Amino acid sequence: MTHTSFTLQQNIYKAKHGPITIEDVDEKNISSLALQGIINSASDASVGVAAAYHPDCSLSSLAFATLTRVFIVHFSAANKQDPQQEQKKKKKGQEQLPPASRGRILIQDQILCNIGIKLYGYRIDRIALALFRDFSLHINGAIDILSASTTDDRRSLQAIMNALGGEGLLHKDNVETLFAHREGSAKSKDVALQAWVACRASTFDAMALKFAAISQIDTNTIPDIHLSALAKISRDAEIMDSLKPTQVVNNVNADLSFKKGSIKLECTRFSTRIMKSESQVIHIETLNGKTITGRVRRINGKQAHIKVQGVSNAPGKVLSVTTFGRADLTAAESVREDVVLRTLQGNITLTKHPFFRSIWAPSLNVSWPPLCTSTASSVYYPNGLLNYSQYCAVERIISQADSDRLLLIQGPPGTGKTTVIAASVNSMINTGPKERTVWLVAHSNVAVKNIAEKLDKVGFRNFKLLVSKDFHYDWHEHLYERLEHCFIRSDSFGGGPVAVSRRLLNKHTNEHTRVILCTLSMLSNPHIEEFTRQVPVQTVIIDEASQIEVGDYLPLLRRFQRSLQKMVFIGDDKQHRMPLVIGSFISRHVYTHQLLMTVHDITSNNACHFLDVKKGQQQKSGKSWINQQELYVVIKLARIYNNQGKQYRILTPYDGQRSAIEGQLKSAELPWEDKCFNVDSFQGNEEDHIIISLVRTQGVGFLKNSRRTNVMLTRCKKSMIICTNRDFVTKGEAAGTLVGKLALTMGPDSWLDSPDRVNKT
């Protein structure tokens, strides 16, 4: 046990306060006497709480603070069972909770569930669920102080300022510095200070009144089966958020315009476009050597208006533009987080909803509400033929039996899943009750567009397609030329019920549409209710369902739980992006065996190779790096893959190399558009075959960031080849990185000495 003492209030609050004692301990060394010290020093039984997390988002440390003392507990990793045994138990529906140690039980009994203590913390919903998921611990009397903020974004600096008492009491710059880091990278002193200011805020009369009105979290009152589901939903969301890049090189035109403290840039690539964000900062490097820092003021299609300071005249042409900081939560992500919080607070009863139970607690009895109509539909597909399996699938989709209220339709590629969707919609609209409505959703805008084109092709045109302006305007307008008759863009939402009714009118039949297509995230748009009032969300058919993380359905279930009557998931549950050898490695080294491994046809080690570029050397290129020898090797590989008709993409950590490869592909008359990507810009995408140019031969650089390296190594569906220097990866500085560990796992046989060897593997 270590003891330190320092003054906290001068950093955060303007009012002075005495020194604070910090006790820093491991959970195994916790004593009842030490915990009693925190309890005895609590003013009005108020204790502040703050947490830090491991890279895999599990809880690493927890700080408890009073006005004079902070007690920090460092947790060892949660006990893991044998992965194969875990998989067997999961298949049987058994949720196995980790055992609780003596130290953890002491924390729960004396602080976490002490009825005489109120716990105040930021995002305490995440803390509560992490305690249960990682250590089987409960928490009672927990107040999420961010719920006292009136801002929409609970993660914003303004929300934190509001929760801590407002700008009149605080040094804003110091608060921003304290909370600028991600929770996973917090140091002990930072976690201690965060817990202390939470406790301090609870002592102000004005804040105490606000906190008293917030529903507290008592996980002891929630059934374990529901708590397990909420914990998984929360953890999955945190992992996905942690994988977002913290630095993105934005592709822009070199020319810019400058006017009154604002720079206008034109983005040239959708995947790396500059986006509106409160937390991100834009760095603009110019050819004359200047570095300009600013924040996004406005986005209009490809045009980004950046507010800058200290710039009095036009700075010249652009060399590079980089966005620093993780992107804000999307509307759907914010709704998902809010639903979990409010469920824990007892403000909503989502866990009693039949669809929630069917998805996350299938062992419980489900009582389905009556349908709005008992009239049945029949199979109707006049413009096409259905085989037997397709016909059976359509029958189940249009069925109104309770056993089909939650339905999964699985079909490998080429089996006609889109045809099944088209036939089902035709059947429900043309033979079913006039009150029945259908919403067709998918993860991506392109997938939604494909469904729309299929419906149009078979002659069904009585539907509307909702598309966000951000995706359409200036970027993908050409994709929707064939669908102008049904197209509604998000910036035209609004205008009142009459205007919305007009937009839903089919000009040819003079009837209102009962079929709407959109992405799943569009259902979290605050203005979507203008449409759902007139076209209720009753039957929802989800295409490409295997690409959607199951927690993403939470906003849909919460927002439309009164009207929702049927959910149909269509996709291929046997897809798992990575070949077995890569997926197993990532599961072991990144997710501590927690990554769920599904079936993959490729089990051979030939799915992963390294190509030894012996003479390759890194070279500085502006603010980036290039490797000429790797460049030549990559072009040779691209020519081989192109001649073989393989679908491939090229990834590299450095934008200098990306630009050089793209230019060389063009010169070699090889496909070059959308072929080569900076790793961060390819986040969330995949391809059959991936070629990686590692670039560096000295210093680990990019490779020291295991999260970003994980993104790089998990993009392939069939094969991956990494071009690098063998000595650098196996014996040099990169040997201890994730790439070095992969090379060690794959062994000497995975190394090739020439691109021509690819033909023989």
C-alpha positions in Angstrom: 0.0 0.0 0.0 1.3 3.4 -1.0 0.3 6.8 0.5 0.7 10.1 -1.2 -0.6 13.6 -0.5 -1.2 16.6 -2.7 -3.5 19.6 -3.2 -6.3 19.1 -5.6 -8.7 22.0 -5.5 -6.2 24.6 -6.9 -6.2 22.6 -10.1 -9.9 22.3 -10.6 -12.0 24.5 -8.2 -11.3 28.2 -7.6 -12.0 27.8 -3.9 -9.2 26.4 -1.8 -9.1 23.2 0.1 -6.6 21.3 2.2 -4.3 18.4 1.2 -5.7 15.1 0.1 -4.3 11.7 1.2 -4.2 9.1 -1.5 -4.0 5.3 -0.8 -3.0 3.3 -3.8 -3.6 -0.5 -3.3 -4.0 -3.8 -5.1 -7.3 -5.6 -4.6 -5.5 -8.4 -2.9 -4.1 -6.1 -0.2 -7.4 -4.5 0.7 -8.2 -4.4 4.4 -11.5 -3.7 6.1 -9.7 -1.0 8.2 -8.6 0.9 5.1 -12.1 0.9 3.6 -13.4 2.1 7.0 -11.1 5.1 6.6 -13.0 6.2 3.5 -16.3 5.7 5.1 -15.4 7.6 8.3 -14.1 10.6 6.3 -17.2 10.8 4.0 -19.1 14.1 4.4 -22.9 13.6 4.4 -22.2 10.0 3.3 -21.1 11.2 -0.1 -18.3 9.3 -2.0 -17.0 10.2 -5.4 -16.2 7.4 -7.9 -14.1 7.3 -11.0 -12.7 4.4 -13.1 -9.9 3.4 -15.5 -10.1 0.5 -17.9 -7.8 -2.0 -19.7 -7.4 -1.8 -23.5 -10.0 -4.5 -23.8 -12.4 -2.2 -21.9 -12.5 -4.3 -18.7 -12.2 -2.5 -15.4 -8.6 -1.9 -14.3 -8.9 0.5 -11.3 -11.6 2.2 -9.2 -11.1 5.3 -7.1 -13.3 6.2 -4.1 -13.0 9.8 -2.8 -14.1 11.9 0.1 -13.1 15.5 0.6 -9.9 14.5 2.4 -9.0 11.0 1.2 -8.9 9.0 -2.0 -8.7 5.2 -2.0 -7.6 3.6 -5.4 -8.1 -0.1 -6.0 -6.3 -1.8 -8.8 -8.0 -5.0 -10.0 -6.2 -8.0 -11.5 -7.7 -9.3 -14.7 -11.0 -11.1 -14.3 -10.5 -14.9 -14.0 -10.9 -16.4 -17.4 -12.1 -20.0 -18.1 -10.8 -22.2 -20.8 -12.1 -20.7 -24.1 -13.4 -24.0 -25.4 -15.4 -24.6 -22.2 -16.7 -21.0 -22.4 -17.9 -21.6 -26.0 -19.7 -24.8 -25.0 -21.5 -23.1 -22.1 -22.5 -20.2 -24.3 -24.0 -22.6 -26.8 -26.1 -24.0 -24.0 -27.2 -20.6 -22.9 -25.3 -20.5 -19.7 -23.9 -17.2 -18.7 -20.8 -17.8 -16.5 -20.0 -15.0 -14.1 -16.4 -14.7 -12.7 -15.9 -15.6 -9.0 -15.6 -12.8 -6.6 -12.4 -12.6 -4.4 -12.3 -11.6 -0.7 -11.0 -8.1 -1.5 -13.8 -7.6 -4.0 -16.5 -8.8 -1.5 -15.1 -6.3 1.0 -15.5 -3.4 -1.5 -19.0 -4.5 -2.3 -20.1 -4.9 1.3 -18.5 -1.8 2.8 -18.8 0.7 0.0 -20.6 -0.4 -3.2 -23.7 -1.7 -1.5 -23.4 0.2 1.8 -26.9 1.6 2.4 -25.4 4.5 4.3 -23.4 5.8 1.3 -24.3 7.6 -1.8 -21.9 7.2 -4.7 -21.4 10.0 -7.3 -19.6 9.5 -10.6 -19.4 10.1 -14.3 -20.9 7.5 -16.6 -21.5 5.4 -13.5 -23.7 3.2 -15.6 -20.6 1.9 -17.3 -18.9 1.4 -14.0 -21.9 -0.5 -12.6 -22.0 -2.9 -15.6 -18.2 -3.4 -15.6 -18.3 -4.3 -12.0 -20.9 -7.0 -12.7 -19.4 -8.3 -15.9 -15.8 -8.5 -14.8 -16.1 -9.2 -11.1 -19.7 -10.3 -10.3 -20.1 -7.2 -8.0 -23.2 -5.1 -7.5 -23.5 -1.4 -6.8 -26.4 0.5 -5.0 -27.1 4.1 -4.4 -25.1 5.2 -7.5 -25.8 8.6 -9.0 -24.7 9.4 -12.5 -23.9 13.1 -12.1 -23.7 13.7 -15.8 -27.5 13.2 -15.9 -27.8 16.6 -14.2 -26.4 18.3 -17.3 -28.8 19.9 -19.7 -26.6 19.2 -22.8 -27.5 16.4 -25.2 -23.9 15.0 -25.3 -23.1 13.5 -21.9 -19.5 13.0 -22.9 -18.9 16.7 -23.8 -16.8 19.1 -21.8 -19.9 21.2 -21.2 -21.7 18.3 -19.7 -18.8 17.7 -17.2 -18.6 21.4 -16.4 -22.4 21.5 -15.7 -22.1 18.4 -13.5 -19.3 19.8 -11.4 -21.0 23.1 -10.6 -20.5 25.3 -13.6 -17.9 27.7 -14.9 -18.2 30.1 -12.0 -16.7 27.5 -9.6 -14.2 25.8 -12.0 -11.0 26.4 -13.9 -12.3 25.3 -17.3 -8.9 24.7 -18.9 -7.9 22.4 -16.1 -11.1 20.5 -16.2 -10.6 20.0 -20.0 -7.1 18.7 -19.4 -8.2 16.3 -16.7 -10.9 14.7 -18.8 -9.2 15.0 -22.2 -7.7 11.6 -22.1 -9.7 8.4 -22.7 -10.7 6.6 -19.6 -8.5 3.6 -20.5 -5.3 5.7 -20.4 -6.0 7.5 -17.1 -3.2 7.5 -14.6 -3.8 6.9 -10.9 -3.6 10.6 -10.0 -6.1 11.5 -12.7 -8.5 8.9 -11.5 -8.1 10.1 -8.0 -8.7 13.7 -9.0 -11.8 12.8 -11.0 -13.3 10.9 -8.0 -12.5 13.8 -5.7 -14.2 16.5 -7.8 -17.3 14.2 -8.1 -17.5 14.1 -4.3 -16.8 17.9 -4.1 -19.6 18.6 -6.6 -22.1 16.7 -4.4 -21.4 19.1 -1.5 -22.7 22.2 -3.3 -26.2 23.0 -2.3 -27.3 23.7 -5.9 -25.8 20.5 -7.3 -27.1 18.4 -4.3 -30.6 19.4 -5.3 -30.1 18.4 -8.9 -28.4 15.1 -8.0 -31.3 14.3 -5.6 -33.7 14.4 -8.6 -31.7 11.8 -10.5 -32.8 8.2 -10.2 -30.1 6.1 -8.6 -28.7 2.9 -9.9 -29.3 -0.2 -7.8 -28.1 -3.3 -9.7 -29.1 -5.6 -6.8 -32.7 -5.0 -7.9 -32.1 -6.1 -11.5 -32.2 -9.8 -12.4 -28.8 -11.2 -13.3 -30.0 -12.4 -16.7 -31.0 -8.8 -17.6 -27.9 -7.3 -16.1 -25.7 -9.7 -18.1 -27.5 -8.6 -21.3 -27.0 -4.9 -20.5 -23.4 -5.5 -19.5 -22.7 -7.2 -22.8 -24.4 -4.4 -24.8 -22.4 -1.8 -22.9 -19.1 -3.6 -23.3 -19.5 -4.2 -27.0 -20.3 -0.5 -27.5 -17.2 0.5 -25.6 -15.0 -1.9 -27.6 -16.4 -0.5 -30.9 -15.9 3.1 -29.7 -12.3 2.3 -28.6 -11.5 1.1 -32.2 -12.4 4.4 -33.7 -9.3 6.1 -35.0 -7.8 9.0 -33.0 -6.0 10.4 -36.1 -7.3 10.5 -39.7 -5.4 12.0 -42.7 -8.1 13.8 -44.7 -7.8 13.8 -48.5 -8.4 17.4 -49.7 -7.6 19.5 -52.7 -4.4 21.6 -52.4 -6.2 24.8 -53.0 -8.1 26.5 -50.2 -10.0 29.8 -49.6 -9.6 32.1 -46.6 -12.0 34.7 -45.3 -12.4 36.3 -41.9 -10.8 33.6 -39.7 -12.3 30.7 -41.7 -10.6 28.3 -44.1 -12.6 26.4 -46.7 -11.3 23.1 -47.8 -12.7 20.7 -50.4 -12.6 17.0 -49.4 -11.9 14.5 -52.2 -12.6 11.1 -50.5 -15.8 10.2 -48.7 -14.1 7.7 -46.3 -11.6 10.3 -45.1 -13.8 13.4 -45.3 -13.7 16.0 -42.5 -16.7 15.7 -40.2 -18.5 18.0 -37.8 -17.3 17.3 -34.3 -17.1 19.2 -31.0 -14.1 17.2 -29.7 -11.9 16.9 -32.8 -9.2 19.3 -33.9 -8.0 20.0 -37.5 -4.3 20.5 -38.3 -3.6 22.0 -41.7 0.0 21.8 -43.0 0.8 24.2 -45.8 3.5 24.1 -48.5 5.2 27.2 -47.0 5.8 25.3 -43.8 3.0 26.7 -41.6 0.8 24.6 -39.3 -2.7 25.9 -38.7 -5.0 24.5 -36.1 -8.8 24.9 -36.1 -12.1 23.3 -35.5 -14.9 22.6 -37.9 -17.5 25.3 -38.2 -19.7 23.9 -40.9 -19.8 21.0 -43.4 -21.7 21.2 -46.7 -21.1 18.2 -48.9 -17.4 18.2 -49.8 -16.9 21.7 -48.5 -15.5 22.0 -44.9 -15.4 25.4 -43.2 -12.7 25.4 -40.5 -12.6 28.1 -37.9 -9.0 29.2 -37.2 -7.3 31.8 -35.1 -4.1 33.7 -35.6 -4.3 33.7 -39.4 -4.4 37.1 -41.0 -4.0 36.3 -44.6 -4.3 33.4 -47.1 -1.8 30.7 -46.0 -1.1 29.2 -49.4 -1.6 25.7 -50.7 -2.3 22.7 -48.6 0.3 20.0 -48.0 -1.8 17.8 -45.6 -4.8 17.9 -43.4 -5.2 15.7 -40.3 -8.1 15.3 -37.9 -7.0 14.6 -34.3 -9.3 13.1 -31.7 -11.9 10.4 -31.7 -15.2 11.2 -33.5 -18.3 12.1 -31.4 -20.9 9.5 -30.8 -23.4 9.1 -33.6 -27.1 9.8 -32.9 -27.7 6.0 -32.8 -24.7 5.4 -30.4 -26.0 8.2 -28.1 -29.5 6.7 -28.0 -28.1 3.2 -27.3 -26.0 4.6 -24.4 -29.0 6.5 -23.1 -31.3 3.5 -23.2 -28.8 1.4 -21.1 -28.5 4.2 -18.6 -32.2 4.8 -18.2 -32.9 1.1 -17.9 -30.4 0.8 -15.0 -32.0 3.9 -13.4 -35.4 2.2 -13.6 -36.8 5.0 -15.8 -37.8 2.6 -18.6 -38.8 -1.1 -18.5 -37.2 -2.3 -21.7 -36.1 -5.6 -20.2 -39.8 -6.6 -20.0 -40.3 -6.0 -23.7 -40.9 -9.3 -25.6 -38.4 -8.5 -28.3 -35.7 -7.7 -25.8 -36.4 -10.9 -24.0 -36.4 -13.0 -27.2 -33.1 -11.6 -28.3 -31.2 -11.3 -25.0 -33.0 -13.6 -22.6 -34.6 -16.4 -24.7 -34.9 -18.7 -21.7 -37.6 -16.5 -20.2 -41.2 -16.8 -21.1 -42.4 -14.2 -23.7 -45.9 -12.9 -23.8 -46.6 -11.3 -27.2 -49.0 -8.4 -27.5 -51.9 -8.9 -29.9 -51.4 -7.9 -33.5 -53.3 -4.9 -34.8 -55.1 -7.1 -37.3 -55.7 -10.8 -37.7 -56.0 -10.8 -41.5 -53.4 -13.1 -43.0 -51.3 -12.5 -46.1 -50.6 -15.0 -48.9 -47.5 -15.4 -51.1 -47.7 -13.1 -54.1 -44.8 -12.5 -56.5 -46.2 -12.0 -60.0 -43.0 -10.8 -61.7 -40.7 -13.6 -60.6 -40.3 -17.3 -59.6 -39.5 -18.6 -56.2 -37.8 -21.9 -55.5 -39.0 -24.1 -52.7 -36.7 -22.7 -50.0 -37.4 -19.1 -51.0 -41.2 -19.8 -51.0 -40.9 -21.3 -47.4 -38.9 -18.2 -46.3 -41.5 -15.8 -47.7 -44.3 -17.8 -45.9 -42.6 -17.4 -42.6 -41.9 -13.7 -43.1 -45.5 -12.8 -43.9 -46.8 -15.1 -41.2 -48.5 -13.6 -38.2 -48.0 -16.5 -35.8 -46.4 -15.7 -32.5 -43.7 -18.3 -33.2 -42.6 -16.2 -36.2 -42.7 -12.8 -34.5 -38.9 -12.9 -34.2 -37.5 -14.6 -37.3 -34.0 -15.4 -38.7 -33.6 -16.2 -42.4 -30.2 -17.6 -43.2 -28.9 -17.9 -46.7 -25.4 -18.2 -48.2 -24.3 -15.9 -51.0 -26.3 -16.4 -54.2 -29.4 -18.0 -52.7 -31.6 -15.1 -53.5 -32.1 -13.3 -50.1 -33.0 -10.0 -51.9 -35.5 -11.9 -54.0 -37.1 -13.2 -50.8 -37.3 -9.6 -49.4 -39.0 -8.4 -52.6 -41.5 -11.2 -52.7 -42.3 -10.8 -49.0 -43.0 -7.0 -49.4 -45.1 -7.7 -52.5 -47.1 -10.3 -50.5 -47.7 -8.2 -47.4 -48.7 -5.1 -49.3 -50.8 -6.6 -52.0 -52.6 -9.4 -50.1 -52.5 -8.4 -46.5 -54.5 -5.9 -44.4 -54.3 -2.2 -45.5 -53.1 -1.3 -42.0 -49.9 -3.3 -42.3 -46.6 -1.4 -42.7 -43.1 -2.6 -43.5 -39.8 -1.0 -42.8 -36.8 -2.4 -44.7 -33.4 -1.5 -43.1 -29.8 -2.5 -43.5 -26.4 -1.4 -42.0 -25.2 0.5 -45.0 -26.7 3.0 -47.5 -25.5 0.9 -50.4 -27.3 -2.2 -49.1 -30.5 -0.2 -48.7 -30.1 1.1 -52.2 -29.7 -2.4 -53.5 -33.0 -3.5 -52.0 -34.7 -0.4 -53.5 -33.4 -1.3 -56.9 -34.5 -4.9 -56.6 -38.0 -3.7 -55.7 -38.0 -1.3 -58.6 -36.8 -4.0 -61.0 -39.6 -6.4 -60.1 -42.2 -3.7 -60.6 -42.9 -2.8 -56.9 -42.5 1.0 -56.7 -44.8 2.0 -53.9 -42.1 2.7 -51.4 -40.0 5.6 -50.1 -36.3 5.7 -49.6 -34.9 7.8 -46.8 -31.2 8.9 -47.2 -29.0 11.2 -45.1 -27.8 14.4 -46.8 -24.3 13.7 -45.5 -24.1 10.5 -47.7 -26.0 11.8 -50.7 -25.1 15.5 -51.3 -21.9 16.0 -53.3 -20.8 12.4 -52.8 -23.2 9.7 -54.0 -25.9 11.5 -55.9 -25.2 9.4 -59.0 -26.2 6.2 -57.1 -29.8 7.4 -56.8 -30.6 8.6 -60.4 -32.8 5.5 -61.0 -34.6 6.0 -57.7 -35.7 9.7 -57.9 -39.4 8.7 -57.7 -39.0 7.4 -54.2 -36.1 9.4 -52.8 -36.4 11.6 -49.6 -33.3 13.3 -48.3 -32.9 14.0 -44.6 -32.5 17.8 -45.0 -36.1 17.9 -46.4 -37.6 16.3 -43.3 -40.0 18.4 -41.4 -42.7 20.9 -42.5 -45.5 19.4 -40.4 -47.9 16.5 -40.9 -49.4 17.8 -44.2 -45.9 18.2 -45.8 -44.8 14.7 -44.7 -48.1 13.2 -46.0 -47.4 14.7 -49.4 -43.9 13.2 -49.4 -45.3 9.8 -48.6 -47.8 10.0 -51.5 -47.3 7.8 -54.5 -48.0 10.0 -57.5 -49.0 7.1 -59.8 -51.5 5.4 -57.4 -52.4 8.5 -55.3 -52.0 6.3 -52.2 -49.7 6.7 -49.2 -46.8 4.3 -49.2 -46.7 1.6 -46.5 -43.1 0.6 -47.2 -40.1 2.7 -46.2 -36.4 1.9 -46.7 -33.6 3.3 -44.6 -30.4 2.4 -42.7 -30.7 1.2 -39.1 -29.0 4.4 -37.9 -31.7 6.5 -39.6 -34.2 5.2 -37.1 -32.3 7.2 -34.4 -32.8 10.5 -36.4 -34.7 12.8 -34.1 -37.0 13.8 -37.0 -37.9 10.3 -38.1 -41.1 10.3 -36.0 -42.6 12.6 -38.6 -42.7 9.5 -40.8 -43.4 6.9 -38.2 -46.6 8.6 -37.0 -48.0 8.1 -40.5 -46.2 4.8 -41.3 -45.9 3.0 -37.9 -42.9 0.8 -37.4 -44.7 -2.6 -37.3 -42.8 -5.2 -39.4 -39.1 -4.6 -39.7 -37.0 -6.6 -42.1 -33.2 -6.3 -41.6 -31.0 -7.2 -44.5 -27.3 -8.0 -44.0 -28.2 -8.6 -40.4 -24.9 -10.5 -39.8 -23.0 -7.2 -40.3 -24.9 -5.5 -37.4 -23.8 -5.7 -33.8 -26.9 -6.9 -31.9 -26.8 -4.0 -29.4 -27.4 -1.6 -32.3 -31.1 -2.7 -32.2 -31.6 -1.2 -28.8 -32.7 2.2 -30.1 -35.2 0.6 -32.4 -36.7 -1.5 -29.6 -36.9 1.4 -27.2 -38.2 4.0 -29.6 -40.8 1.8 -31.3 -41.7 -0.7 -28.6 -45.4 0.2 -28.7 -45.8 -0.2 -32.5 -43.3 -3.0 -33.2 -44.9 -6.3 -34.0 -42.4 -8.4 -36.0 -38.7 -8.5 -36.6 -37.1 -10.4 -39.5 -33.3 -10.8 -39.6 -31.9 -11.9 -43.0 -28.2 -12.7 -43.6 -25.5 -15.3 -43.4 -24.6 -16.3 -39.9 -21.6 -18.3 -41.1 -19.7 -15.1 -42.2 -16.7 -14.3 -40.1 -14.4 -12.0 -41.7 -11.0 -13.4 -40.8 -9.6 -16.8 -41.8 -9.2 -19.0 -38.8 -5.4 -18.6 -38.3 -5.8 -14.7 -38.1 -9.0 -14.7 -36.1 -7.5 -17.1 -33.5 -4.4 -14.9 -33.1 -6.4 -11.8 -32.7 -8.7 -13.4 -30.2 -5.7 -14.6 -28.1 -3.5 -11.5 -28.2 -6.1 -8.7 -28.4 -9.3 -9.9 -26.8 -7.9 -12.4 -24.2 -9.8 -15.3 -25.9 -13.1 -13.4 -25.7 -13.5 -12.8 -29.5 -16.4 -15.0 -30.6 -15.0 -17.3 -33.4 -17.6 -18.4 -36.0 -17.2 -20.9 -38.8 -14.8 -19.9 -41.6 -14.0 -22.0 -44.7 -10.3 -21.0 -44.7 -8.3 -22.9 -42.1 -4.9 -23.1 -43.8 -2.0 -21.0 -42.6 -1.5 -19.9 -46.2 -4.1 -17.2 -45.4 -1.4 -15.2 -43.8 2.1 -14.5 -45.3 4.9 -12.1 -44.8 7.0 -10.9 -47.7 10.6 -10.1 -46.8 11.6 -6.8 -48.4 15.3 -7.1 -47.6 16.5 -3.8 -49.1 13.5 -1.8 -47.9 14.3 1.4 -45.9 12.0 4.0 -44.5 12.4 7.5 -45.8 10.9 10.8 -44.5 8.3 12.3 -46.8 7.1 15.6 -45.4 5.3 14.7 -42.1 4.9 11.1 -43.2 7.0 8.1 -44.3 7.6 6.1 -47.5 9.5 2.9 -48.4 10.4 2.8 -52.1 11.4 -0.9 -52.1 8.1 -1.9 -50.5 6.3 0.3 -53.1 7.8 -1.7 -56.0 6.9 -5.0 -54.3 3.3 -3.9 -53.6 2.9 -2.9 -57.3 4.1 -6.4 -58.4 1.6 -8.0 -56.0 -1.2 -5.8 -57.2 -0.4 -6.9 -60.8 -0.5 -10.5 -59.8 -3.8 -10.2 -58.0 -5.3 -8.2 -60.8 -4.3 -10.8 -63.4 -5.8 -13.5 -61.2 -9.1 -11.6 -60.9 -8.8 -11.3 -57.1 -10.7 -8.7 -55.1 -7.9 -6.9 -53.2 -7.1 -3.7 -51.3 -3.8 -2.2 -50.2 -3.3 -0.8 -46.7 -0.5 1.2 -45.2 -0.1 3.1 -41.9 1.4 6.2 -43.6 -0.3 8.6 -46.0 2.9 9.3 -47.8 3.2 5.7 -48.8 -0.5 5.5 -49.6 -0.2 8.5 -52.0 3.0 7.0 -53.6 1.3 3.6 -54.1 -1.8 5.2 -55.6 0.3 7.2 -58.0 2.3 4.2 -59.1 -0.8 2.1 -59.6 -2.1 4.8 -61.9 1.2 4.9 -63.8 1.3 1.1 -64.2 -2.3 1.3 -65.6 -3.6 -0.9 -62.8 -6.9 -0.1 -61.0 -6.1 2.7 -58.6 -9.3 4.3 -57.5 -10.4 3.0 -54.0 -7.6 0.5 -54.0 -5.0 1.9 -51.5 -6.0 3.2 -48.1 -4.5 4.7 -44.9 -5.2 2.1 -42.2 -7.4 4.6 -40.2 -9.5 5.5 -43.2 -10.3 1.8 -43.8 -11.7 1.3 -40.4 -15.0 -0.7 -40.6 -14.3 -2.0 -44.1 -13.1 -5.4 -45.5 -11.9 -7.1 -48.6 -11.1 -10.6 -49.8 -7.4 -10.1 -50.0 -5.3 -7.5 -48.2 -1.8 -6.3 -49.1 -0.1 -4.4 -46.3 3.0 -2.1 -46.7 4.4 -1.6 -43.2 6.9 1.0 -44.3 9.0 1.4 -41.1 12.3 -0.3 -40.7 13.5 1.6 -37.6 11.4 2.6 -34.6 8.0 1.1 -34.2 6.0 4.3 -34.9 2.5 3.3 -35.8 3.0 -0.3 -34.5 3.3 0.8 -30.9 -0.5 1.5 -31.0 -2.0 -2.0 -30.7 -5.5 -0.8 -31.3 -4.7 0.7 -34.7 -2.5 -2.3 -35.5 -5.5 -4.5 -34.7 -7.6 -2.6 -37.2 -4.9 -3.2 -39.8 -4.6 -6.9 -39.3 -8.4 -7.6 -39.2 -9.6 -6.4 -42.6 -9.2 -9.5 -44.8 -11.8 -12.2 -45.6 -9.6 -14.6 -47.4 -5.9 -13.7 -47.2 -3.4 -11.2 -46.0 0.3 -10.5 -47.0 2.5 -8.1 -45.1 5.4 -6.5 -46.9 8.2 -5.6 -44.5 11.8 -6.3 -43.5 12.1 -9.7 -41.8 14.9 -8.7 -39.4 13.0 -5.6 -38.3 9.9 -7.7 -37.4 11.5 -10.9 -36.0 14.7 -9.6 -34.3 14.4 -5.8 -34.3 12.3 -3.2 -32.6 9.0 -4.4 -34.0 9.4 -8.0 -32.5 7.4 -7.1 -29.4 4.6 -5.5 -31.3 1.4 -7.2 -32.4 2.8 -7.7 -35.9 6.0 -9.2 -34.4 3.9 -11.6 -32.3 1.9 -12.6 -35.4 5.2 -13.3 -37.3 6.3 -15.5 -34.4 3.0 -17.3 -34.3 3.0 -18.0 -38.0 6.6 -19.2 -38.0 9.4 -19.2 -40.6 7.3 -21.0 -43.2 5.0 -18.0 -43.5 7.9 -15.8 -45.0 8.2 -15.3 -48.8 11.3 -13.9 -50.4 9.7 -12.8 -53.7 6.2 -11.6 -54.9 6.3 -14.4 -57.5 6.0 -17.0 -54.7 2.5 -15.7 -54.1 1.4 -17.7 -57.2 2.6 -20.9 -55.5 0.7 -20.4 -52.1 
